[in-house]
Amino acid sequence: MASQPAPFGPLAGIRVIDLTSMVFGPYATQIMADMGAEVIKIEPPKGDDTRYINAGQAPGLGAIFVNCNRGKKSVVLDLREEADRAALRGLIAEADVFIHSMRGKAIARLGFDYAAVSAIKPDIVYTNCYGFSRRGPYADKPAYDDTIQAECGLPYVQGLMNGEPGFVATIMADKVAGLTALYATTMALFHRERTGEGQEVEVGMFETMASFMLVEHAGGRLFEPALGPAHYHRAANRHRRPYRTKDGYVAALVYNDRHWQAFVEAVQPDWATPEMATLANRAGQIDYIYQRLGETFLTRTTAEWLDLLGRLNVPAAPLRSTDDLFDDPHLNAVGFFEEVPTPQGKIRFPGVPTWFSKTPGRVAGPTPELGRDTAAVLGERSGD
């Protein structure tokens, strides 16, 4: 048998059977792999659909798939076939986590619902990644990032800001739900560590994003009786955007009383009245203040504003592109990017954003070609 890589990360020794696809589930299990878990990705013969999205160095290795499935093992099983279902049952017997993103009825038809899986491995942590909780009337609705954004009110509040509803330009629902599936699964593992008990976990994208949106946008509806609409006006204000300067843009938050006082003393805008000295009073006229700040920022260059605001210790940043991140001096200084050699060429992965003094994670390794590890994983189990 080939030598195994040295263990690393806080999840070293945890084996994950991953039946997820697209981004929601794979993002959760990618982080598990980066934290040291052995993640065995079960794919149908055609592979995960994201293999074929975006540019890639080889067919079936598109950028989204490569980023969300690095360091995993790819095992191809056709779960319509009894022999392959039996192989999966064998893998489950030696696993700590079973995670899937099928609809409840579909996973049950295949014979891998929680009752069946826990009968094989009673202490397993079994995580369902659903669009909607199966306990409600939306249970069987199909769900993708765009539709979940719409369901949770995100395009609505974007419309309050921009005059027309719109999606945010990132697959936020998939990724926030993926992070939620990660923490829910690891919490269940922590419970198992203390008690020996496995359990079933359910993560709904809709419920996750409703919780996410209502952190600030619950507003007056948080109270009974309601004290106002479910809306945080500052966050969705139509003037809240990077400020245009003489030669570009700058993001700045002249927000708390200390920031405000320092800004007013240094810039001396003629529209800043004494009544604006407190955050409570500014919140009541935020539309006007944002509008006037926008006019004020037009009077200097981006570099001039960044220099001044930096000296005042007012939060400010230049407007960067996603391309700029790859050359960011801070990210490069902290070793954020990790270069991994693969048979197709080098890949510069965005790395692990957390730091552990005892059990650091790392990019778990290259992304597998479809079915690369089928023979090795199944052979290892059978002793071949």
C-alpha positions in Angstrom: 0.0 0.0 0.0 1.2 3.5 -0.8 2.5 5.5 2.2 -0.1 7.8 3.7 0.6 11.6 4.1 1.4 12.8 7.5 -1.6 13.8 9.5 -2.3 17.5 10.0 -5.0 19.8 11.2 -7.7 19.6 13.9 -9.7 17.0 11.9 -6.9 14.6 11.4 -8.2 11.0 11.6 -11.8 11.9 10.6 -13.1 10.1 7.6 -15.9 11.9 5.6 -18.1 10.2 3.0 -19.1 13.1 0.7 -22.2 12.7 -1.5 -22.5 16.4 -2.2 -22.3 18.3 -5.5 -22.2 21.8 -6.8 -20.9 24.3 -4.1 -23.0 24.2 -0.9 -21.9 20.8 0.3 -18.5 20.6 -1.4 -17.4 24.0 0.1 -18.1 22.5 3.6 -16.2 19.3 2.9 -13.3 21.2 1.2 -12.7 23.0 4.5 -12.9 19.7 6.3 -10.2 18.4 4.0 -8.0 21.5 4.5 -8.4 20.8 8.3 -7.0 17.3 7.9 -10.1 15.1 7.4 -9.9 12.3 4.8 -12.8 13.2 2.4 -14.0 10.6 0.0 -16.1 12.2 -2.6 -18.6 9.8 -4.2 -19.4 10.8 -7.7 -21.7 9.3 -10.3 -20.1 8.1 -13.6 -20.6 11.5 -15.2 -19.1 13.3 -12.2 -20.1 16.4 -10.3 -21.6 19.0 -12.7 -19.2 21.7 -11.5 -16.3 19.7 -13.1 -17.5 21.3 -16.4 -18.0 24.9 -15.3 -15.4 27.6 -15.9 -11.9 27.4 -17.4 -9.7 24.5 -16.3 -6.3 23.0 -17.1 -7.9 19.8 -18.3 -11.4 18.6 -19.1 -13.5 17.9 -16.0 -11.3 20.1 -13.8 -13.1 23.5 -14.0 -12.0 26.2 -11.6 -15.0 26.1 -9.2 -14.7 22.3 -8.9 -10.9 22.4 -8.5 -11.2 25.0 -5.7 -14.1 23.3 -3.8 -12.8 19.7 -4.1 -9.1 20.0 -3.5 -7.4 17.3 -1.4 -10.4 14.9 -1.7 -10.5 11.4 -3.1 -12.8 10.8 -6.0 -14.6 7.4 -6.0 -17.0 6.7 -8.8 -20.0 4.7 -7.8 -23.3 4.2 -9.8 -25.7 4.0 -6.9 -28.4 2.5 -9.2 -26.3 -0.7 -9.1 -26.5 -3.0 -6.0 -22.8 -3.8 -6.2 -21.9 -0.1 -5.9 -24.4 0.5 -3.1 -22.8 -2.4 -1.3 -19.4 -0.8 -1.8 -20.7 2.5 -0.3 -22.1 0.6 2.7 -18.6 -0.8 3.3 -17.1 2.7 3.3 -19.8 4.0 5.6 -18.9 1.3 8.2 -15.5 2.9 8.6 -16.6 6.6 8.4 -17.1 9.3 10.9 -19.3 11.7 8.8 -21.8 11.0 6.0 -22.9 14.2 4.2 -25.1 14.5 1.2 -27.0 17.2 -0.8 -29.8 15.0 -2.4 -33.4 15.6 -1.7 -34.8 13.5 1.1 -36.9 11.2 -1.1 -34.0 10.6 -3.5 -31.5 9.6 -0.8 -34.1 7.3 0.8 -34.8 5.6 -2.5 -31.1 4.7 -2.8 -31.2 3.2 0.7 -29.0 5.8 2.4 -31.2 7.8 4.6 -30.2 8.3 8.3 -32.0 5.2 9.5 -30.1 3.0 7.0 -26.7 4.7 7.5 -26.9 4.7 11.3 -27.8 1.1 11.2 -24.4 0.5 9.6 -22.5 2.9 11.8 -24.5 4.0 14.9 -22.1 6.7 16.0 -21.9 8.4 12.6 -22.6 12.1 12.1 -25.1 12.3 9.2 -25.5 15.7 7.6 -28.3 16.6 5.2 -27.7 19.6 3.0 -31.1 20.7 1.7 -32.5 23.7 -0.1 -35.4 23.8 2.4 -35.9 21.9 5.7 -37.9 18.7 5.0 -40.1 19.7 8.0 -41.9 22.4 6.1 -44.2 22.8 3.0 -41.2 23.9 0.8 -39.4 20.6 1.4 -39.4 19.3 -2.1 -38.9 22.5 -4.0 -35.7 22.7 -6.1 -33.2 25.2 -4.8 -30.2 27.0 -6.3 -28.3 30.1 -5.1 -30.4 32.5 -7.2 -33.7 31.2 -6.0 -32.6 31.1 -2.4 -31.4 34.7 -2.6 -34.8 35.6 -3.8 -36.6 33.6 -1.1 -34.6 35.2 1.7 -35.1 38.8 0.8 -31.6 39.6 -0.5 -32.6 41.0 -3.9 -35.3 43.0 -2.2 -32.9 44.8 0.1 -30.6 45.3 -2.9 -33.5 46.9 -4.6 -33.9 49.4 -1.7 -30.3 50.3 -2.3 -30.2 50.3 -6.1 -33.7 51.1 -7.1 -34.3 47.6 -8.6 -34.0 44.2 -7.1 -30.8 42.4 -7.9 -28.7 39.4 -6.9 -25.3 40.0 -5.2 -22.5 39.1 -7.5 -21.3 36.0 -5.6 -23.0 32.7 -4.8 -23.6 33.9 -1.2 -26.4 31.4 -0.3 -24.3 28.4 -1.3 -21.2 29.6 0.6 -23.0 30.7 3.8 -24.9 27.5 3.8 -21.7 25.6 3.3 -20.1 27.3 6.3 -23.2 26.5 8.3 -23.0 22.8 7.3 -19.4 22.8 8.3 -20.0 24.2 11.8 -23.1 22.1 12.3 -21.1 18.9 11.4 -18.1 19.7 13.6 -20.4 20.6 16.5 -22.0 17.1 16.2 -18.5 15.6 16.1 -17.7 17.5 19.3 -20.9 16.0 20.9 -19.8 12.6 19.8 -16.4 13.1 21.2 -17.9 13.9 24.6 -20.7 11.3 24.6 -20.0 8.7 21.9 -23.4 9.5 20.3 -23.8 10.1 16.6 -26.8 12.1 15.3 -28.5 13.4 12.3 -28.0 17.1 11.3 -30.1 19.1 8.8 -28.9 22.3 7.2 -31.4 24.2 4.9 -30.1 26.9 2.6 -33.3 28.9 3.0 -33.3 28.7 6.8 -29.6 29.5 6.9 -30.0 32.6 4.7 -33.2 33.7 6.5 -31.2 33.7 9.7 -28.3 35.5 8.0 -30.4 38.2 6.5 -32.4 38.8 9.7 -29.3 39.5 11.9 -29.7 43.2 11.1 -32.8 43.3 8.9 -35.1 41.9 11.5 -35.4 45.6 12.6 -38.6 46.5 14.3 -40.2 43.1 13.5 -38.0 41.5 16.2 -40.4 42.8 18.8 -44.0 42.0 19.7 -45.8 44.1 18.9 -43.7 45.2 15.9 -41.9 48.5 16.3 -41.3 49.0 12.6 -40.5 47.1 9.4 -37.9 44.3 8.9 -35.3 46.6 7.6 -31.9 48.1 8.6 -31.9 51.4 6.7 -28.2 52.2 6.8 -27.2 48.9 5.3 -29.6 49.1 2.3 -29.4 52.9 1.8 -29.2 54.0 -1.8 -26.2 56.2 -1.0 -24.2 53.5 0.6 -21.6 52.6 -1.9 -17.9 53.3 -2.5 -17.4 57.1 -2.7 -16.3 58.5 -6.0 -13.2 60.6 -5.7 -11.4 62.9 -8.2 -9.7 59.9 -9.8 -11.4 56.7 -8.6 -13.2 55.3 -5.6 -12.7 54.8 -1.9 -14.6 52.9 0.7 -14.9 54.8 4.0 -17.0 54.5 7.1 -17.2 57.7 9.0 -19.4 55.9 11.5 -18.9 56.1 15.2 -18.7 59.4 17.2 -14.9 59.3 17.3 -14.6 58.8 13.6 -17.1 61.5 13.0 -15.4 64.1 15.2 -11.9 63.4 13.7 -13.3 63.7 10.1 -15.2 66.9 10.8 -12.3 68.5 12.5 -9.9 67.6 9.7 -12.2 68.2 6.7 -14.5 70.9 8.1 -17.4 70.3 5.8 -19.8 73.2 5.9 -22.9 70.9 6.0 -21.8 69.1 9.3 -24.0 70.6 12.0 -23.6 70.2 15.8 -26.7 68.0 15.9 -24.8 65.4 13.9 -22.2 64.9 16.7 -24.0 61.7 18.0 -24.5 58.4 16.3 -28.2 58.4 17.3 -28.8 61.7 15.6 -26.9 60.8 12.5 -28.8 57.5 12.1 -32.0 59.6 11.8 -30.7 61.6 8.8 -28.4 58.9 7.2 -29.8 59.6 3.7 -28.7 63.2 3.9 -25.3 62.5 5.5 -24.5 59.8 2.9 -25.4 62.1 0.1 -23.3 65.0 1.4 -20.3 62.7 2.2 -20.5 61.6 -1.4 -20.2 65.2 -2.6 -17.3 65.8 -0.2 -15.3 62.8 -1.3 -15.4 64.2 -4.9 -13.1 67.0 -3.8 -9.8 65.0 -3.4 -8.0 62.1 -5.0 -8.2 58.5 -3.7 -4.6 58.7 -2.5 -5.3 62.0 -0.7 -8.3 60.5 1.1 -6.5 57.3 2.0 -3.6 59.2 3.5 -5.9 61.5 5.5 -8.3 58.9 6.7 -5.4 56.6 7.6 -3.9 59.4 9.8 -7.3 59.9 11.4 -7.7 56.1 12.0 -11.0 56.2 10.1 -11.8 52.9 8.4 -11.0 53.3 4.7 -9.9 51.1 1.8 -9.2 51.5 -1.9 -11.6 49.8 -4.4 -9.9 46.6 -5.6 -10.8 43.9 -8.1 -10.8 40.2 -7.4 -7.7 40.0 -9.6 -6.0 42.4 -7.3 -6.3 39.9 -4.4 -3.7 37.6 -6.0 -1.1 40.4 -5.7 -2.3 41.8 -2.3 0.8 42.5 -0.1 -1.0 41.5 3.1 -2.4 38.2 1.8 1.0 37.4 0.4 2.8 38.3 3.6 0.6 36.0 5.7 1.1 33.1 3.2 -2.6 33.1 2.2 -2.0 31.6 -1.2 -0.6 28.1 -1.5 1.0 26.8 -4.7 0.2 23.1 -5.4 1.8 21.1 -8.2 -0.6 18.9 -10.1 -0.2 16.7 -13.2 -1.8 19.5 -15.2 0.4 22.3 -13.9 0.7 24.4 -10.8 -2.4 25.9 -9.1 -2.3 28.9 -6.7 -5.0 28.1 -4.3 -6.6 30.6 -1.9 -5.5 29.0 1.3 -6.8 28.4 4.8 -8.1 31.7 6.3 -7.8 30.5 9.9 -4.7 29.9 12.1 -4.1 27.3 14.8 -1.1 27.3 17.0 -1.1 23.5 17.5 -3.0 22.0 14.6 -2.8 24.2 11.6 -4.6 23.3 8.4 -3.3 23.6 4.9 -4.5 23.2 1.3 -5.1 19.4 1.4 -3.7 18.7 -2.0 -4.6 18.7 -5.7 -8.1 18.1 -7.0 -8.8 14.5 -8.2 -9.6 13.6 -11.7 -12.9 11.8 -11.9 -12.7 8.4 -10.3 -8.9 8.7 -9.7 -9.2 7.0 -6.3 -11.9 4.4 -6.9 -9.6 1.3 -7.1 -7.3 2.5 -4.3 -10.1 3.3 -1.8 -12.1 0.2 -2.5 -9.0 -2.0 -2.7 -7.7 -0.6 0.6 -11.0 -1.6 2.2 -10.9 -5.1 0.8 -7.2 -5.6 1.6 -6.1 -5.8 -2.0 
